[in-house]
Amino acid sequence: MAVSPSHTRYVVILAVLFVLWFAIWAVGPVDRHDWLLENVLVAVLLPLLLWGYHRFPLSRVSYTLVFVFLCIHEIGAHYTYALVPYDAWLSAVFGGGLNDLFGWERNHFDRMVHFSYGLLLAYPIREVFCRVASARGFWGYFLPLDVTMSTSMLFELFEWWAAELFGGDLGVAYLGTQGDIWDAHKDMGLATCGAVIAMLVTSAINLAIQSDFAREWRHSLTVKGERPLGEVEIVRLWRQRRRRPS
């Protein structure tokens, strides 16, 4: 698919800004091994985005959301998620931090990033579903939410596996539970909340500007295939196969 020069220029600017941001936060991380482990995500995602740009360019909105999420992630990778001094930064600027305001005792930067995962990445996921799978109506909002939830769960499993594999201080730093036995559940819940908000905002915008919004939703929930699947479909496919000339 051909993309406009302005679109390409915008994506290049985002890429250059991220490289600079990455370089800044790559200098002197608190734990270099944890930094490397945290950036496995970046090492996988960026080549995919680069490979897919000319084959499947996303919108500027989607690229911007991915860019913002990765920038937030790099801060966590630099300090380790449990040690990001966000409260000290806020106190220096506003004279008080969030921990004092809400009575928090733990570092909640990791919670913010999990929330941001759903809030910022649900829309790019929706764009893929709408353009590749032709998801419309209800499914254009539910499937991005579903994938956000499932990938959040998979990441928690990956964290557990990595912590078991590496163990020691590196495993503790990467897992970042800070003694909370429900850490994984809360992280997944926050990612889900972020995705719900993103899809609600998206649906509200579409409701306001899309003339066939209600009709599209109704059509998306109608039955498209009258024939049951399961054993009925297996028998049909088997008979079709047997009728083919050898």
C-alpha positions in Angstrom: 0.0 0.0 0.0 1.4 3.4 -1.0 1.6 5.9 1.9 1.8 9.7 1.6 5.1 11.5 2.0 3.6 13.4 5.0 2.7 10.1 6.7 6.2 8.7 6.1 7.7 11.9 7.4 5.6 11.7 10.6 6.6 8.1 11.2 10.3 8.8 10.6 10.1 11.7 13.1 8.6 9.4 15.7 11.3 6.8 15.0 14.1 9.3 15.4 12.6 10.7 18.6 12.3 7.2 20.0 15.9 6.3 19.1 17.1 9.5 20.9 14.8 8.7 23.9 16.0 5.1 24.0 19.7 6.2 23.9 19.1 8.7 26.8 17.6 6.0 29.1 20.0 3.3 28.0 22.9 5.2 29.8 23.6 3.9 33.2 20.5 1.9 34.1 20.0 0.8 37.6 20.3 -2.8 36.6 21.8 -3.5 33.2 20.6 -7.1 33.1 17.1 -6.1 34.0 17.3 -3.4 31.3 18.2 -6.0 28.7 15.4 -8.2 29.8 12.8 -5.4 29.8 13.9 -4.4 26.3 13.1 -7.8 24.8 9.6 -6.3 24.1 11.2 -3.4 22.1 13.5 -5.8 20.3 10.5 -7.8 19.1 8.0 -5.0 18.5 10.2 -2.5 16.5 11.3 -4.9 13.8 7.7 -6.0 13.4 6.6 -2.3 12.9 9.5 -1.7 10.5 8.8 -4.8 8.5 5.1 -4.0 8.3 5.3 -0.4 7.5 5.3 -0.7 3.7 3.1 -3.8 3.8 0.6 -2.7 6.4 1.1 1.0 7.5 -0.9 1.9 10.6 -2.5 5.3 11.1 -0.7 8.2 12.7 -2.9 7.8 15.7 -1.8 4.2 16.2 1.9 4.9 15.7 1.7 7.8 18.2 0.0 5.6 20.8 2.7 2.9 20.4 5.4 5.6 20.6 4.1 7.0 23.9 3.8 3.5 25.4 7.3 2.6 24.4 8.7 5.9 25.8 7.0 5.2 29.2 8.3 1.6 29.1 11.9 2.9 28.6 11.7 4.9 31.9 10.7 1.7 33.7 13.5 -0.3 32.0 16.1 2.3 33.1 15.2 2.3 36.8 13.4 -1.1 37.0 9.7 -0.7 37.4 9.8 -0.9 41.2 12.3 2.0 41.6 11.1 4.7 39.2 11.2 7.9 41.4 7.9 9.3 40.0 6.9 10.5 43.5 10.1 12.4 44.0 9.7 14.1 40.6 6.1 15.1 41.4 7.1 16.4 44.9 9.9 18.5 43.3 7.5 20.1 40.8 4.2 20.3 42.8 5.4 20.1 46.4 3.7 16.7 47.0 3.6 13.2 45.5 0.9 10.8 44.7 1.9 8.4 47.4 1.3 11.0 50.1 -2.0 12.1 48.4 -3.4 8.6 48.2 -1.6 7.0 51.1 0.2 4.5 48.9 3.1 2.5 50.4 4.5 0.9 47.2 5.8 2.2 44.0 2.9 2.2 41.5 4.8 3.0 38.3 4.3 -0.6 37.1 0.6 -0.3 37.7 0.5 2.9 35.5 2.4 1.1 32.7 0.0 -1.8 32.7 -2.9 0.6 32.6 -1.2 2.4 29.8 -0.8 -0.8 27.9 -4.6 -1.2 27.6 -5.3 2.5 27.2 -2.7 3.1 24.5 -2.4 -0.2 22.6 -6.1 -1.3 22.4 -6.7 1.1 19.5 -3.8 -0.1 17.3 -5.0 -3.6 18.0 -8.5 -2.5 16.9 -7.1 -1.1 13.7 -5.5 -4.4 12.9 -8.7 -6.3 13.5 -10.8 -3.8 11.5 -8.4 -3.8 8.5 -7.3 -7.4 8.4 -10.3 -9.4 9.9 -12.9 -6.8 8.8 -14.2 -6.7 12.4 -17.3 -4.5 12.5 -19.8 -3.3 15.1 -19.6 -5.1 18.5 -16.6 -7.2 17.4 -14.5 -4.2 16.4 -14.6 -3.2 20.1 -14.8 -6.5 21.9 -11.9 -8.3 20.1 -9.3 -5.5 20.8 -10.4 -5.7 24.5 -10.1 -9.5 24.4 -6.7 -9.5 22.9 -5.5 -6.8 25.3 -6.6 -8.9 28.2 -5.1 -12.1 26.8 -1.8 -10.6 26.0 -1.6 -9.0 29.4 -2.1 -12.5 30.9 0.6 -13.9 28.6 3.0 -11.2 29.7 2.4 -12.1 33.4 3.2 -15.7 32.5 6.3 -14.6 30.7 7.3 -12.6 33.8 6.8 -15.6 36.0 8.8 -17.8 33.6 11.7 -15.3 33.4 11.8 -14.9 37.2 11.9 -18.6 37.6 14.6 -18.9 34.9 16.9 -16.2 36.1 16.1 -16.2 39.8 17.9 -14.1 42.3 17.9 -10.3 42.3 17.3 -10.2 38.5 14.2 -12.3 38.8 12.9 -10.2 41.7 13.6 -6.9 39.8 11.9 -8.1 36.6 8.9 -9.6 38.4 8.4 -6.4 40.4 5.7 -7.7 42.7 7.0 -5.7 45.7 5.6 -8.3 48.0 2.0 -8.1 46.7 0.7 -11.6 46.1 -2.1 -10.2 43.9 0.3 -8.2 41.7 -0.4 -10.1 38.5 -4.1 -9.9 39.0 -4.1 -6.2 39.6 -1.8 -5.6 36.6 -4.2 -7.6 34.3 -7.1 -5.7 35.8 -5.6 -2.3 35.1 -4.7 -3.3 31.5 -8.3 -4.3 31.1 -9.6 -1.0 32.5 -7.3 0.9 30.2 -8.6 -1.0 27.2 -12.2 -0.5 28.2 -11.7 3.2 28.5 -10.0 3.3 25.1 -12.8 1.4 23.4 -15.5 3.5 25.1 -13.8 6.7 23.9 -13.5 5.2 20.4 -17.1 4.0 20.3 -18.2 7.5 21.5 -16.3 9.2 18.7 -17.7 6.8 16.1 -21.2 7.1 17.5 -21.0 10.9 17.0 -19.6 10.9 13.5 -20.6 7.5 12.0 -24.0 7.6 10.4 -24.6 3.8 10.3 -23.1 3.1 13.7 -26.3 1.5 15.1 -27.0 -0.5 11.9 -23.4 -1.8 11.9 -23.7 -3.0 15.5 -27.0 -4.8 14.8 -25.6 -6.4 11.7 -22.4 -7.6 13.5 -24.6 -9.5 16.0 -26.8 -11.3 13.4 -26.1 -14.9 12.5 -24.0 -15.2 9.3 -23.8 -18.9 9.0 -26.9 -21.0 9.5 -25.2 -24.3 9.4 -23.8 -25.6 12.8 -20.1 -26.4 13.0 -18.5 -29.1 15.0 -19.5 -32.6 13.9 -21.8 -31.2 11.2 -19.0 -29.3 9.5 -16.6 -32.2 9.9 -19.0 -34.5 8.1 -19.5 -31.9 5.3 -15.8 -31.4 4.8 -15.2 -35.2 4.8 -17.9 -35.8 2.2 -16.5 -32.9 0.1 -13.1 -34.5 0.3 -14.3 -37.9 -0.8 -16.2 -36.4 -3.8 -13.0 -34.9 -5.1 -11.4 -36.7 -8.0 -8.2 -38.4 -7.1 
